[in-house]
Amino acid sequence: MTEKAPDPVQPANDEARSLARKIWQEARFAALATLQAGAPFVTRVALVPEDGACLTLISDLASHTQHLRTDPRAALLIGEPGAKGDPLTHPRMTWEVEAQFIEKTDAKVAAYLALQPKAKLYIGFGDFNLVRLTPSAIHLNGGFGKAFRLAPADLTG
């Protein structure tokens, strides 16, 4: 009989929650993976953290916008490698998300521009959309041997 290997992914603890919140709050960019006819498609997007989720601004001209309109399921890879050392040892998170196209209210635009000021050049264009990316599951890689499963509530709790 073959023994089952121990699960290397740990449940969330206070240290993991704190690290996840830090990565999320400091994130200004991420890799967004969408589904294109069932196949993965990855692009880089700008981010703004908001109420346990992230906002991004995307154009109707972008392929990933059409993918999200067809299937709102996606994933985000959040976390930049540091200036030194092996990039694979730096913390990062993968979020399983659902995309929701939201209204560009004055408050949402102001919040977005506060952290992404260069977007002022195009946020008012009619083909640009604010999209809320809400996580359903969070996978944190805190560095070598530090893998955690988190719930969305772990970001705000």
CNS distance restraints for C-alpha pairs under 8 A (distance, minus, plus):
assign (resid   8 and name CA) (resid 145 and name CA) 7.59 0.50 0.50
assign (resid   8 and name CA) (resid 147 and name CA) 6.84 0.50 0.50
assign (resid   9 and name CA) (resid 146 and name CA) 7.60 0.50 0.50
assign (resid   9 and name CA) (resid 147 and name CA) 4.84 0.50 0.50
assign (resid   9 and name CA) (resid 148 and name CA) 5.12 0.50 0.50
assign (resid   9 and name CA) (resid 149 and name CA) 6.63 0.50 0.50
assign (resid  10 and name CA) (resid 146 and name CA) 7.84 0.50 0.50
assign (resid  10 and name CA) (resid 147 and name CA) 6.08 0.50 0.50
assign (resid  10 and name CA) (resid 148 and name CA) 4.63 0.50 0.50
assign (resid  10 and name CA) (resid 149 and name CA) 6.28 0.50 0.50
assign (resid  11 and name CA) (resid 148 and name CA) 5.51 0.50 0.50
assign (resid  11 and name CA) (resid 149 and name CA) 5.27 0.50 0.50
assign (resid  11 and name CA) (resid 150 and name CA) 6.84 0.50 0.50
assign (resid  12 and name CA) (resid  16 and name CA) 5.83 0.50 0.50
assign (resid  12 and name CA) (resid  17 and name CA) 6.50 0.50 0.50
assign (resid  12 and name CA) (resid 148 and name CA) 5.72 0.50 0.50
assign (resid  12 and name CA) (resid 149 and name CA) 5.80 0.50 0.50
assign (resid  12 and name CA) (resid 150 and name CA) 5.34 0.50 0.50
assign (resid  12 and name CA) (resid 154 and name CA) 7.90 0.50 0.50
assign (resid  13 and name CA) (resid  17 and name CA) 6.18 0.50 0.50
assign (resid  14 and name CA) (resid  18 and name CA) 6.09 0.50 0.50
assign (resid  15 and name CA) (resid  19 and name CA) 6.22 0.50 0.50
assign (resid  16 and name CA) (resid  20 and name CA) 6.04 0.50 0.50
assign (resid  16 and name CA) (resid 140 and name CA) 7.55 0.50 0.50
assign (resid  16 and name CA) (resid 142 and name CA) 7.41 0.50 0.50
assign (resid  16 and name CA) (resid 148 and name CA) 6.98 0.50 0.50
assign (resid  17 and name CA) (resid  21 and name CA) 6.14 0.50 0.50
assign (resid  17 and name CA) (resid 150 and name CA) 7.55 0.50 0.50
assign (resid  17 and name CA) (resid 154 and name CA) 5.79 0.50 0.50
assign (resid  17 and name CA) (resid 155 and name CA) 6.54 0.50 0.50
assign (resid  18 and name CA) (resid  22 and name CA) 6.24 0.50 0.50
assign (resid  19 and name CA) (resid  23 and name CA) 6.24 0.50 0.50
assign (resid  19 and name CA) (resid 142 and name CA) 7.48 0.50 0.50
assign (resid  20 and name CA) (resid  24 and name CA) 6.08 0.50 0.50
assign (resid  20 and name CA) (resid  93 and name CA) 7.30 0.50 0.50
assign (resid  20 and name CA) (resid 140 and name CA) 6.85 0.50 0.50
assign (resid  20 and name CA) (resid 155 and name CA) 6.75 0.50 0.50
assign (resid  21 and name CA) (resid  25 and name CA) 5.93 0.50 0.50
assign (resid  21 and name CA) (resid 155 and name CA) 5.38 0.50 0.50
assign (resid  21 and name CA) (resid 156 and name CA) 7.75 0.50 0.50
assign (resid  22 and name CA) (resid  26 and name CA) 6.06 0.50 0.50
assign (resid  23 and name CA) (resid  27 and name CA) 5.89 0.50 0.50
assign (resid  23 and name CA) (resid  78 and name CA) 7.23 0.50 0.50
assign (resid  23 and name CA) (resid  79 and name CA) 6.08 0.50 0.50
assign (resid  23 and name CA) (resid  91 and name CA) 7.86 0.50 0.50
assign (resid  23 and name CA) (resid  92 and name CA) 7.14 0.50 0.50
assign (resid  23 and name CA) (resid  93 and name CA) 7.86 0.50 0.50
assign (resid  24 and name CA) (resid  49 and name CA) 6.57 0.50 0.50
assign (resid  24 and name CA) (resid  78 and name CA) 7.26 0.50 0.50
assign (resid  24 and name CA) (resid  79 and name CA) 7.96 0.50 0.50
assign (resid  25 and name CA) (resid  49 and name CA) 5.89 0.50 0.50
assign (resid  27 and name CA) (resid  47 and name CA) 6.56 0.50 0.50
assign (resid  27 and name CA) (resid  48 and name CA) 7.26 0.50 0.50
assign (resid  27 and name CA) (resid  49 and name CA) 7.49 0.50 0.50
assign (resid  27 and name CA) (resid  78 and name CA) 6.65 0.50 0.50
assign (resid  27 and name CA) (resid  79 and name CA) 6.50 0.50 0.50
assign (resid  28 and name CA) (resid  46 and name CA) 5.61 0.50 0.50
assign (resid  28 and name CA) (resid  47 and name CA) 4.70 0.50 0.50
assign (resid  28 and name CA) (resid  48 and name CA) 6.14 0.50 0.50
assign (resid  28 and name CA) (resid 115 and name CA) 7.61 0.50 0.50
assign (resid  28 and name CA) (resid 116 and name CA) 7.70 0.50 0.50
assign (resid  29 and name CA) (resid  44 and name CA) 6.89 0.50 0.50
assign (resid  29 and name CA) (resid  45 and name CA) 5.59 0.50 0.50
assign (resid  29 and name CA) (resid  46 and name CA) 4.33 0.50 0.50
assign (resid  29 and name CA) (resid  47 and name CA) 5.14 0.50 0.50
assign (resid  29 and name CA) (resid  78 and name CA) 7.15 0.50 0.50
assign (resid  30 and name CA) (resid  44 and name CA) 5.66 0.50 0.50
assign (resid  30 and name CA) (resid  45 and name CA) 5.56 0.50 0.50
assign (resid  30 and name CA) (resid  46 and name CA) 6.53 0.50 0.50
assign (resid  30 and name CA) (resid  47 and name CA) 6.85 0.50 0.50
assign (resid  30 and name CA) (resid  76 and name CA) 6.25 0.50 0.50
assign (resid  30 and name CA) (resid  77 and name CA) 5.56 0.50 0.50
assign (resid  30 and name CA) (resid  78 and name CA) 4.87 0.50 0.50
assign (resid  30 and name CA) (resid  79 and name CA) 7.03 0.50 0.50
assign (resid  31 and name CA) (resid  42 and name CA) 6.44 0.50 0.50
assign (resid  31 and name CA) (resid  43 and name CA) 5.55 0.50 0.50
assign (resid  31 and name CA) (resid  44 and name CA) 4.47 0.50 0.50
assign (resid  31 and name CA) (resid  45 and name CA) 6.28 0.50 0.50
assign (resid  31 and name CA) (resid  76 and name CA) 5.56 0.50 0.50
assign (resid  31 and name CA) (resid  77 and name CA) 5.07 0.50 0.50
assign (resid  31 and name CA) (resid  78 and name CA) 6.83 0.50 0.50
assign (resid  32 and name CA) (resid  42 and name CA) 5.47 0.50 0.50
assign (resid  32 and name CA) (resid  43 and name CA) 5.32 0.50 0.50
assign (resid  32 and name CA) (resid  44 and name CA) 5.91 0.50 0.50
assign (resid  32 and name CA) (resid  45 and name CA) 6.52 0.50 0.50
assign (resid  32 and name CA) (resid  74 and name CA) 7.07 0.50 0.50
assign (resid  32 and name CA) (resid  75 and name CA) 5.81 0.50 0.50
assign (resid  32 and name CA) (resid  76 and name CA) 4.68 0.50 0.50
assign (resid  32 and name CA) (resid  77 and name CA) 6.64 0.50 0.50
assign (resid  33 and name CA) (resid  40 and name CA) 6.28 0.50 0.50
assign (resid  33 and name CA) (resid  41 and name CA) 5.41 0.50 0.50
assign (resid  33 and name CA) (resid  42 and name CA) 4.29 0.50 0.50
assign (resid  33 and name CA) (resid  43 and name CA) 6.58 0.50 0.50
assign (resid  33 and name CA) (resid  74 and name CA) 5.54 0.50 0.50
assign (resid  33 and name CA) (resid  75 and name CA) 5.06 0.50 0.50
assign (resid  33 and name CA) (resid  76 and name CA) 6.28 0.50 0.50
assign (resid  34 and name CA) (resid  40 and name CA) 5.83 0.50 0.50
assign (resid  34 and name CA) (resid  41 and name CA) 5.26 0.50 0.50
assign (resid  34 and name CA) (resid  42 and name CA) 6.39 0.50 0.50
assign (resid  34 and name CA) (resid  64 and name CA) 6.27 0.50 0.50
assign (resid  34 and name CA) (resid  67 and name CA) 6.23 0.50 0.50
assign (resid  34 and name CA) (resid  68 and name CA) 6.68 0.50 0.50
assign (resid  34 and name CA) (resid  73 and name CA) 6.97 0.50 0.50
assign (resid  34 and name CA) (resid  74 and name CA) 4.77 0.50 0.50
assign (resid  34 and name CA) (resid  75 and name CA) 6.80 0.50 0.50
assign (resid  35 and name CA) (resid  39 and name CA) 5.40 0.50 0.50
assign (resid  35 and name CA) (resid  40 and name CA) 4.89 0.50 0.50
assign (resid  35 and name CA) (resid  41 and name CA) 5.99 0.50 0.50
assign (resid  35 and name CA) (resid  67 and name CA) 6.00 0.50 0.50
assign (resid  35 and name CA) (resid  68 and name CA) 7.63 0.50 0.50
assign (resid  35 and name CA) (resid  71 and name CA) 6.98 0.50 0.50
assign (resid  35 and name CA) (resid  73 and name CA) 7.53 0.50 0.50
assign (resid  35 and name CA) (resid  74 and name CA) 6.93 0.50 0.50
assign (resid  36 and name CA) (resid  40 and name CA) 6.11 0.50 0.50
assign (resid  36 and name CA) (resid  41 and name CA) 6.26 0.50 0.50
assign (resid  36 and name CA) (resid  67 and name CA) 5.74 0.50 0.50
assign (resid  41 and name CA) (resid  64 and name CA) 7.53 0.50 0.50
assign (resid  43 and name CA) (resid  64 and name CA) 7.56 0.50 0.50
assign (resid  45 and name CA) (resid  56 and name CA) 6.73 0.50 0.50
assign (resid  45 and name CA) (resid  57 and name CA) 7.75 0.50 0.50
assign (resid  45 and name CA) (resid  58 and name CA) 7.86 0.50 0.50
assign (resid  46 and name CA) (resid  56 and name CA) 5.76 0.50 0.50
assign (resid  46 and name CA) (resid  57 and name CA) 7.08 0.50 0.50
assign (resid  46 and name CA) (resid 116 and name CA) 7.58 0.50 0.50
assign (resid  47 and name CA) (resid  54 and name CA) 6.08 0.50 0.50
assign (resid  47 and name CA) (resid  55 and name CA) 5.65 0.50 0.50
assign (resid  47 and name CA) (resid  56 and name CA) 5.02 0.50 0.50
assign (resid  47 and name CA) (resid  57 and name CA) 7.95 0.50 0.50
assign (resid  47 and name CA) (resid 116 and name CA) 7.91 0.50 0.50
assign (resid  48 and name CA) (resid  54 and name CA) 5.39 0.50 0.50
assign (resid  48 and name CA) (resid  55 and name CA) 5.09 0.50 0.50
assign (resid  48 and name CA) (resid  56 and name CA) 6.55 0.50 0.50
assign (resid  48 and name CA) (resid 112 and name CA) 6.11 0.50 0.50
assign (resid  48 and name CA) (resid 115 and name CA) 6.49 0.50 0.50
assign (resid  48 and name CA) (resid 116 and name CA) 7.48 0.50 0.50
assign (resid  49 and name CA) (resid  53 and name CA) 5.98 0.50 0.50
assign (resid  49 and name CA) (resid  54 and name CA) 4.37 0.50 0.50
assign (resid  49 and name CA) (resid  55 and name CA) 6.33 0.50 0.50
assign (resid  50 and name CA) (resid  54 and name CA) 5.24 0.50 0.50
assign (resid  50 and name CA) (resid  55 and name CA) 6.64 0.50 0.50
assign (resid  51 and name CA) (resid 156 and name CA) 7.45 0.50 0.50
assign (resid  52 and name CA) (resid 134 and name CA) 7.24 0.50 0.50
assign (resid  52 and name CA) (resid 135 and name CA) 7.82 0.50 0.50
assign (resid  52 and name CA) (resid 152 and name CA) 6.68 0.50 0.50
assign (resid  52 and name CA) (resid 153 and name CA) 7.36 0.50 0.50
assign (resid  52 and name CA) (resid 155 and name CA) 5.94 0.50 0.50
assign (resid  52 and name CA) (resid 156 and name CA) 5.94 0.50 0.50
assign (resid  53 and name CA) (resid 132 and name CA) 6.82 0.50 0.50
assign (resid  53 and name CA) (resid 133 and name CA) 5.72 0.50 0.50
assign (resid  53 and name CA) (resid 134 and name CA) 4.69 0.50 0.50
assign (resid  53 and name CA) (resid 135 and name CA) 6.39 0.50 0.50
assign (resid  54 and name CA) (resid 132 and name CA) 5.75 0.50 0.50
assign (resid  54 and name CA) (resid 133 and name CA) 5.21 0.50 0.50
assign (resid  54 and name CA) (resid 134 and name CA) 6.71 0.50 0.50
assign (resid  55 and name CA) (resid 112 and name CA) 7.46 0.50 0.50
assign (resid  55 and name CA) (resid 130 and name CA) 6.62 0.50 0.50
assign (resid  55 and name CA) (resid 131 and name CA) 5.56 0.50 0.50
assign (resid  55 and name CA) (resid 132 and name CA) 4.59 0.50 0.50
assign (resid  55 and name CA) (resid 133 and name CA) 6.14 0.50 0.50
assign (resid  56 and name CA) (resid 130 and name CA) 5.80 0.50 0.50
assign (resid  56 and name CA) (resid 131 and name CA) 5.32 0.50 0.50
assign (resid  56 and name CA) (resid 132 and name CA) 6.60 0.50 0.50
assign (resid  56 and name CA) (resid 133 and name CA) 7.63 0.50 0.50
assign (resid  57 and name CA) (resid 123 and name CA) 7.48 0.50 0.50
assign (resid  57 and name CA) (resid 128 and name CA) 6.44 0.50 0.50
assign (resid  57 and name CA) (resid 129 and name CA) 5.50 0.50 0.50
assign (resid  57 and name CA) (resid 130 and name CA) 4.66 0.50 0.50
assign (resid  57 and name CA) (resid 131 and name CA) 6.17 0.50 0.50
assign (resid  58 and name CA) (resid  62 and name CA) 7.09 0.50 0.50
assign (resid  58 and name CA) (resid  65 and name CA) 6.55 0.50 0.50
assign (resid  58 and name CA) (resid 128 and name CA) 5.42 0.50 0.50
assign (resid  58 and name CA) (resid 129 and name CA) 5.33 0.50 0.50
assign (resid  58 and name CA) (resid 130 and name CA) 6.65 0.50 0.50
assign (resid  58 and name CA) (resid 131 and name CA) 7.36 0.50 0.50
assign (resid  59 and name CA) (resid  65 and name CA) 6.67 0.50 0.50
assign (resid  59 and name CA) (resid 127 and name CA) 5.39 0.50 0.50
assign (resid  59 and name CA) (resid 128 and name CA) 4.26 0.50 0.50
assign (resid  59 and name CA) (resid 129 and name CA) 6.11 0.50 0.50
assign (resid  60 and name CA) (resid  65 and name CA) 5.78 0.50 0.50
assign (resid  60 and name CA) (resid  66 and name CA) 7.03 0.50 0.50
assign (resid  60 and name CA) (resid 127 and name CA) 5.24 0.50 0.50
assign (resid  60 and name CA) (resid 128 and name CA) 6.30 0.50 0.50
assign (resid  60 and name CA) (resid 129 and name CA) 7.44 0.50 0.50
assign (resid  61 and name CA) (resid  65 and name CA) 7.46 0.50 0.50
assign (resid  61 and name CA) (resid 127 and name CA) 7.43 0.50 0.50
assign (resid  62 and name CA) (resid  66 and name CA) 7.10 0.50 0.50
assign (resid  63 and name CA) (resid  67 and name CA) 6.40 0.50 0.50
assign (resid  64 and name CA) (resid  68 and name CA) 6.15 0.50 0.50
assign (resid  65 and name CA) (resid  69 and name CA) 6.29 0.50 0.50
assign (resid  66 and name CA) (resid  70 and name CA) 6.27 0.50 0.50
assign (resid  67 and name CA) (resid  71 and name CA) 6.00 0.50 0.50
assign (resid  67 and name CA) (resid  72 and name CA) 7.48 0.50 0.50
assign (resid  68 and name CA) (resid  72 and name CA) 4.44 0.50 0.50
assign (resid  68 and name CA) (resid  73 and name CA) 6.99 0.50 0.50
assign (resid  68 and name CA) (resid  74 and name CA) 7.59 0.50 0.50
assign (resid  68 and name CA) (resid  99 and name CA) 6.64 0.50 0.50
assign (resid  72 and name CA) (resid  98 and name CA) 5.27 0.50 0.50
assign (resid  72 and name CA) (resid  99 and name CA) 4.83 0.50 0.50
assign (resid  72 and name CA) (resid 100 and name CA) 7.10 0.50 0.50
assign (resid  73 and name CA) (resid  96 and name CA) 7.57 0.50 0.50
assign (resid  73 and name CA) (resid  97 and name CA) 5.92 0.50 0.50
assign (resid  73 and name CA) (resid  98 and name CA) 4.71 0.50 0.50
assign (resid  73 and name CA) (resid  99 and name CA) 6.45 0.50 0.50
assign (resid  74 and name CA) (resid  96 and name CA) 6.16 0.50 0.50
assign (resid  74 and name CA) (resid  97 and name CA) 5.26 0.50 0.50
assign (resid  74 and name CA) (resid  98 and name CA) 6.12 0.50 0.50
assign (resid  74 and name CA) (resid  99 and name CA) 7.20 0.50 0.50
assign (resid  75 and name CA) (resid  94 and name CA) 6.70 0.50 0.50
assign (resid  75 and name CA) (resid  95 and name CA) 5.38 0.50 0.50
assign (resid  75 and name CA) (resid  96 and name CA) 4.59 0.50 0.50
assign (resid  75 and name CA) (resid  97 and name CA) 5.45 0.50 0.50
assign (resid  76 and name CA) (resid  93 and name CA) 7.85 0.50 0.50
assign (resid  76 and name CA) (resid  94 and name CA) 5.49 0.50 0.50
assign (resid  76 and name CA) (resid  95 and name CA) 5.08 0.50 0.50
assign (resid  76 and name CA) (resid  96 and name CA) 6.75 0.50 0.50
assign (resid  76 and name CA) (resid  97 and name CA) 7.26 0.50 0.50
assign (resid  77 and name CA) (resid  92 and name CA) 7.04 0.50 0.50
assign (resid  77 and name CA) (resid  93 and name CA) 5.71 0.50 0.50
assign (resid  77 and name CA) (resid  94 and name CA) 4.56 0.50 0.50
assign (resid  77 and name CA) (resid  95 and name CA) 6.60 0.50 0.50
assign (resid  78 and name CA) (resid  92 and name CA) 5.62 0.50 0.50
assign (resid  78 and name CA) (resid  93 and name CA) 5.20 0.50 0.50
assign (resid  78 and name CA) (resid  94 and name CA) 6.34 0.50 0.50
assign (resid  78 and name CA) (resid  95 and name CA) 7.86 0.50 0.50
assign (resid  79 and name CA) (resid  91 and name CA) 6.46 0.50 0.50
assign (resid  79 and name CA) (resid  92 and name CA) 4.39 0.50 0.50
assign (resid  79 and name CA) (resid  93 and name CA) 6.49 0.50 0.50
assign (resid  80 and name CA) (resid  90 and name CA) 7.60 0.50 0.50
assign (resid  80 and name CA) (resid  91 and name CA) 7.89 0.50 0.50
assign (resid  80 and name CA) (resid  92 and name CA) 7.13 0.50 0.50
assign (resid  81 and name CA) (resid  87 and name CA) 4.91 0.50 0.50
assign (resid  81 and name CA) (resid  88 and name CA) 7.53 0.50 0.50
assign (resid  81 and name CA) (resid  90 and name CA) 5.48 0.50 0.50
assign (resid  81 and name CA) (resid  91 and name CA) 7.60 0.50 0.50
assign (resid  82 and name CA) (resid  87 and name CA) 6.76 0.50 0.50
assign (resid  82 and name CA) (resid  90 and name CA) 6.60 0.50 0.50
assign (resid  85 and name CA) (resid  89 and name CA) 7.59 0.50 0.50
assign (resid  86 and name CA) (resid  90 and name CA) 7.39 0.50 0.50
assign (resid  88 and name CA) (resid 143 and name CA) 7.25 0.50 0.50
assign (resid  88 and name CA) (resid 144 and name CA) 7.93 0.50 0.50
assign (resid  89 and name CA) (resid 142 and name CA) 7.82 0.50 0.50
assign (resid  89 and name CA) (resid 143 and name CA) 4.58 0.50 0.50
assign (resid  89 and name CA) (resid 144 and name CA) 5.70 0.50 0.50
assign (resid  90 and name CA) (resid 142 and name CA) 6.89 0.50 0.50
assign (resid  90 and name CA) (resid 143 and name CA) 5.42 0.50 0.50
assign (resid  91 and name CA) (resid 140 and name CA) 7.50 0.50 0.50
assign (resid  91 and name CA) (resid 141 and name CA) 5.54 0.50 0.50
assign (resid  91 and name CA) (resid 142 and name CA) 4.27 0.50 0.50
assign (resid  91 and name CA) (resid 143 and name CA) 5.22 0.50 0.50
assign (resid  92 and name CA) (resid 140 and name CA) 6.10 0.50 0.50
assign (resid  92 and name CA) (resid 141 and name CA) 5.39 0.50 0.50
assign (resid  92 and name CA) (resid 142 and name CA) 6.41 0.50 0.50
assign (resid  92 and name CA) (resid 143 and name CA) 8.00 0.50 0.50
assign (resid  93 and name CA) (resid 138 and name CA) 6.78 0.50 0.50
assign (resid  93 and name CA) (resid 139 and name CA) 5.51 0.50 0.50
assign (resid  93 and name CA) (resid 140 and name CA) 4.40 0.50 0.50
assign (resid  93 and name CA) (resid 141 and name CA) 5.95 0.50 0.50
assign (resid  94 and name CA) (resid 138 and name CA) 5.89 0.50 0.50
assign (resid  94 and name CA) (resid 139 and name CA) 5.12 0.50 0.50
assign (resid  94 and name CA) (resid 140 and name CA) 6.54 0.50 0.50
assign (resid  95 and name CA) (resid 135 and name CA) 5.70 0.50 0.50
assign (resid  95 and name CA) (resid 136 and name CA) 7.39 0.50 0.50
assign (resid  95 and name CA) (resid 137 and name CA) 5.88 0.50 0.50
assign (resid  95 and name CA) (resid 138 and name CA) 4.62 0.50 0.50
assign (resid  95 and name CA) (resid 139 and name CA) 6.36 0.50 0.50
assign (resid  96 and name CA) (resid 135 and name CA) 5.44 0.50 0.50
assign (resid  96 and name CA) (resid 136 and name CA) 5.67 0.50 0.50
assign (resid  96 and name CA) (resid 137 and name CA) 5.25 0.50 0.50
assign (resid  96 and name CA) (resid 138 and name CA) 6.44 0.50 0.50
assign (resid  97 and name CA) (resid 133 and name CA) 5.67 0.50 0.50
assign (resid  97 and name CA) (resid 134 and name CA) 5.11 0.50 0.50
assign (resid  97 and name CA) (resid 135 and name CA) 4.20 0.50 0.50
assign (resid  97 and name CA) (resid 136 and name CA) 5.71 0.50 0.50
assign (resid  97 and name CA) (resid 137 and name CA) 7.41 0.50 0.50
assign (resid  98 and name CA) (resid 133 and name CA) 5.65 0.50 0.50
assign (resid  98 and name CA) (resid 134 and name CA) 5.43 0.50 0.50
assign (resid  98 and name CA) (resid 135 and name CA) 6.59 0.50 0.50
assign (resid  98 and name CA) (resid 136 and name CA) 7.46 0.50 0.50
assign (resid  99 and name CA) (resid 131 and name CA) 6.27 0.50 0.50
assign (resid  99 and name CA) (resid 132 and name CA) 5.65 0.50 0.50
assign (resid  99 and name CA) (resid 133 and name CA) 4.69 0.50 0.50
assign (resid  99 and name CA) (resid 134 and name CA) 6.58 0.50 0.50
assign (resid 100 and name CA) (resid 131 and name CA) 5.46 0.50 0.50
assign (resid 100 and name CA) (resid 132 and name CA) 5.16 0.50 0.50
assign (resid 100 and name CA) (resid 133 and name CA) 6.61 0.50 0.50
assign (resid 101 and name CA) (resid 129 and name CA) 6.74 0.50 0.50
assign (resid 101 and name CA) (resid 130 and name CA) 6.00 0.50 0.50
assign (resid 101 and name CA) (resid 131 and name CA) 4.47 0.50 0.50
assign (resid 101 and name CA) (resid 132 and name CA) 6.40 0.50 0.50
assign (resid 102 and name CA) (resid 129 and name CA) 7.43 0.50 0.50
assign (resid 102 and name CA) (resid 130 and name CA) 5.67 0.50 0.50
assign (resid 102 and name CA) (resid 131 and name CA) 5.76 0.50 0.50
assign (resid 102 and name CA) (resid 132 and name CA) 6.79 0.50 0.50
assign (resid 103 and name CA) (resid 129 and name CA) 7.91 0.50 0.50
assign (resid 103 and name CA) (resid 130 and name CA) 6.85 0.50 0.50
assign (resid 104 and name CA) (resid 108 and name CA) 6.06 0.50 0.50
assign (resid 104 and name CA) (resid 109 and name CA) 6.02 0.50 0.50
assign (resid 104 and name CA) (resid 129 and name CA) 7.37 0.50 0.50
assign (resid 104 and name CA) (resid 130 and name CA) 6.22 0.50 0.50
assign (resid 105 and name CA) (resid 109 and name CA) 6.11 0.50 0.50
assign (resid 106 and name CA) (resid 110 and name CA) 6.05 0.50 0.50
assign (resid 107 and name CA) (resid 111 and name CA) 6.15 0.50 0.50
assign (resid 108 and name CA) (resid 112 and name CA) 6.09 0.50 0.50
assign (resid 109 and name CA) (resid 113 and name CA) 6.05 0.50 0.50
assign (resid 109 and name CA) (resid 123 and name CA) 7.70 0.50 0.50
assign (resid 110 and name CA) (resid 114 and name CA) 6.05 0.50 0.50
assign (resid 111 and name CA) (resid 115 and name CA) 7.09 0.50 0.50
assign (resid 112 and name CA) (resid 116 and name CA) 5.92 0.50 0.50
assign (resid 112 and name CA) (resid 117 and name CA) 7.77 0.50 0.50
assign (resid 113 and name CA) (resid 117 and name CA) 4.54 0.50 0.50
assign (resid 113 and name CA) (resid 118 and name CA) 7.50 0.50 0.50
assign (resid 113 and name CA) (resid 119 and name CA) 6.48 0.50 0.50
assign (resid 113 and name CA) (resid 120 and name CA) 6.53 0.50 0.50
assign (resid 116 and name CA) (resid 120 and name CA) 7.99 0.50 0.50
assign (resid 119 and name CA) (resid 123 and name CA) 5.61 0.50 0.50
assign (resid 120 and name CA) (resid 124 and name CA) 7.48 0.50 0.50
assign (resid 122 and name CA) (resid 128 and name CA) 7.43 0.50 0.50
assign (resid 123 and name CA) (resid 128 and name CA) 6.18 0.50 0.50
assign (resid 123 and name CA) (resid 129 and name CA) 7.96 0.50 0.50
assign (resid 124 and name CA) (resid 128 and name CA) 7.24 0.50 0.50
assign (resid 135 and name CA) (resid 152 and name CA) 6.02 0.50 0.50
assign (resid 136 and name CA) (resid 151 and name CA) 7.22 0.50 0.50
assign (resid 136 and name CA) (resid 152 and name CA) 6.27 0.50 0.50
assign (resid 137 and name CA) (resid 149 and name CA) 7.69 0.50 0.50
assign (resid 137 and name CA) (resid 150 and name CA) 6.60 0.50 0.50
assign (resid 137 and name CA) (resid 151 and name CA) 5.62 0.50 0.50
assign (resid 137 and name CA) (resid 152 and name CA) 6.32 0.50 0.50
assign (resid 138 and name CA) (resid 149 and name CA) 6.05 0.50 0.50
assign (resid 138 and name CA) (resid 150 and name CA) 5.03 0.50 0.50
assign (resid 138 and name CA) (resid 151 and name CA) 6.03 0.50 0.50
assign (resid 138 and name CA) (resid 152 and name CA) 6.75 0.50 0.50
assign (resid 139 and name CA) (resid 147 and name CA) 7.33 0.50 0.50
assign (resid 139 and name CA) (resid 148 and name CA) 5.92 0.50 0.50
assign (resid 139 and name CA) (resid 149 and name CA) 4.97 0.50 0.50
assign (resid 139 and name CA) (resid 150 and name CA) 6.21 0.50 0.50
assign (resid 140 and name CA) (resid 146 and name CA) 7.95 0.50 0.50
assign (resid 140 and name CA) (resid 147 and name CA) 5.66 0.50 0.50
assign (resid 140 and name CA) (resid 148 and name CA) 5.06 0.50 0.50
assign (resid 140 and name CA) (resid 149 and name CA) 6.38 0.50 0.50
assign (resid 140 and name CA) (resid 150 and name CA) 7.23 0.50 0.50
assign (resid 141 and name CA) (resid 146 and name CA) 5.80 0.50 0.50
assign (resid 141 and name CA) (resid 147 and name CA) 4.58 0.50 0.50
assign (resid 141 and name CA) (resid 148 and name CA) 6.53 0.50 0.50
assign (resid 142 and name CA) (resid 146 and name CA) 4.92 0.50 0.50
assign (resid 142 and name CA) (resid 147 and name CA) 6.11 0.50 0.50
assign (resid 142 and name CA) (resid 148 and name CA) 7.80 0.50 0.50
assign (resid 143 and name CA) (resid 147 and name CA) 7.54 0.50 0.50
assign (resid 150 and name CA) (resid 154 and name CA) 6.19 0.50 0.50
assign (resid 151 and name CA) (resid 155 and name CA) 7.70 0.50 0.50
assign (resid 152 and name CA) (resid 156 and name CA) 7.61 0.50 0.50
assign (resid 153 and name CA) (resid 157 and name CA) 5.59 0.50 0.50
